[in-house]
Amino acid sequence: QAGDEEKAGEAVVAFYKELDLVAQGKARLDSFRHAASVDGKTGTLSKWQGLLSKQLLAGNVQVGDTAIQVVSTVPGKKVKSGSDSWPSWTVVACVDHSGAHLEKDGKPVESSAPGRETVTHVVVNARGAFRVLRDDPGKSC
């Protein structure tokens, strides 16, 4: 199971790489491979597709990358989605946005987003695919 805990942490790091690519306009909104939503409605995938869609439609493009440091990974409860039941892990990571900013037409856009924050993620193993199901920001780190 140590392998699965590692994969859960790796899924969080991979998710933010995907998030950066979409926010930078280098990947499509439907290109996420490390994010999921329960029954296709609530969760990380639908949340970020909605936020990024609005951001990109407004002409705001991310410049730079997010840095991730996984702080802890612990096994969680099984998560039900439809008729499936997925094993889960709680992955706490320090998400550092300080190396990234938004621009519109080449000019920086003001943002109220924190530079560094602790984010608690619920990662599920959906038939061998490790995906972030929930991400809840917390205090700075």
Rosetta blueprint (number, residue, H / E / L):
1 Q L
2 A H
3 G H
4 D H
5 E H
6 E H
7 K H
8 A H
9 G H
10 E H
11 A H
12 V H
13 V H
14 A H
15 F H
16 Y H
17 K H
18 E H
19 L H
20 D H
21 L H
22 V H
23 A H
24 Q L
25 G L
26 K L
27 A L
28 R L
29 L H
30 D H
31 S H
32 F L
33 R L
34 H L
35 A E
36 A L
37 S L
38 V E
39 D L
40 G L
41 K L
42 T E
43 G L
44 T H
45 L H
46 S H
47 K H
48 W H
49 Q H
50 G H
51 L H
52 L H
53 S H
54 K H
55 Q H
56 L H
57 L H
58 A L
59 G L
60 N L
61 V E
62 Q E
63 V E
64 G E
65 D L
66 T L
67 A E
68 I E
69 Q E
70 V E
71 V E
72 S E
73 T E
74 V E
75 P E
76 G L
77 K L
78 K L
79 V E
80 K E
81 S E
82 G L
83 S L
84 D E
85 S E
86 W E
87 P L
88 S E
89 W E
90 T E
91 V E
92 V E
93 A E
94 C E
95 V E
96 D E
97 H L
98 S L
99 G L
100 A E
101 H E
102 L E
103 E E
104 K E
105 D L
106 G L
107 K E
108 P E
109 V L
110 E L
111 S L
112 S L
113 A L
114 P L
115 G L
116 R E
117 E E
118 T E
119 V E
120 T E
121 H E
122 V E
123 V E
124 V E
125 N E
126 A E
127 R L
128 G L
129 A E
130 F E
131 R E
132 V E
133 L E
134 R E
135 D E
136 D E
137 P E
138 G L
139 K L
140 S L
141 C L
